[in-house]
């Protein structure tokens, strides 16, 4: 099964990307897209292209379509399949190795954002909503950049958990995120598609109104659509063929990657284990706590990483932001953040790897190594 489908638009060529090494770009920043041009207005203009991406994966997952809001054009896209028992991820940024490569905007970091798709759970289980339900869960995690990403109201976020469609912005680009694999396709007509979009509820973790979420999932139904026909009401007892449930997308803002630091944990954090970093320059230990694991830890040679100050990762072959370690469910996962020279387990290159006791990951063709030592 396809796990990632990447499309570049407008003649973009990763091979000649100037940002394979750091380039400093100075210029006036674009106004927030939510002010300059409404998210739904832009979506209506590019909907047919966006819809083509959503239906292209043909399996449960997440489609992310980047739209240049200044030009109202699709700039690129990625589809990330949801896999049973396995996390999947895609990276957004200005680096030529990123899955969703966005050029020409200095507000976007080389490696800016990770889309982490949770393991697929009971997609075909009628008790979970059956085929076509938006049971794909994913997380948007900023890689500790200065700008982060913004919601539709212009609020800056570090990370968010999502179930359903969501629209966020980095620089001048809108990222339209849609779960894929529904039994029924979205309508081709832009107005009909926008009419059946779920309400997007953006809230902090502490006030995400779970009761409203529950009511929205089970009490409201969408209008029936038929391309070129009149939109009509449907039976509130349940949707029939060709009808979509009008769910609420809850976008829950959470804290982004925390600085675990090489030498200590945050106050009150529970120690889960140790990440041992090693290269020809020496060895360092990063203490991993429960809070840090939930928020995510960054490893690399850049100052914004949790391994800042660790001499073992200060080699040129190690990327500035090389990998993200984050807990999903009960497991700890290592995610390659579009590093230049990659990550491997047992000699095989991997993009995403579940960490188990004693696991060793090779970084940058053996220039560095990471070992996981849990406390239990």
Secondary structure, 3 states (H helix, E strand, C coil): CCCEEEEECCCCCHHHCHHHCCCCCCCCCCCCHHHHCCHHHHHHHHHHHHHHHHHHCCCCEEEEEEEECCCCEEEEEEEEECECCECEEEEEECCCCCCEECCCCCCCCCCCEEEEECCCCCCCCHHHCCCCCCCCEEEEEECCCCCCEECCCCCEECEEEEECCEEEEECCEEEEEEEECCCCCCCCCHHHHHHCCCCEEEEEHHHCCHHHHHHHHHHCECCECCCCCCCECCCCCCCCCCCCECCCEEEEEECCCCCCCCCCCCCCCCEEEEEEEEECCEEEEEEEEHHHHHHCEEECCCCCCCCCCCHHHCCCCCCCCCEEEEEECCEEEEEECCCCCCEEECCEECCEEEECCCCEEEECCCCEEEEEEECC
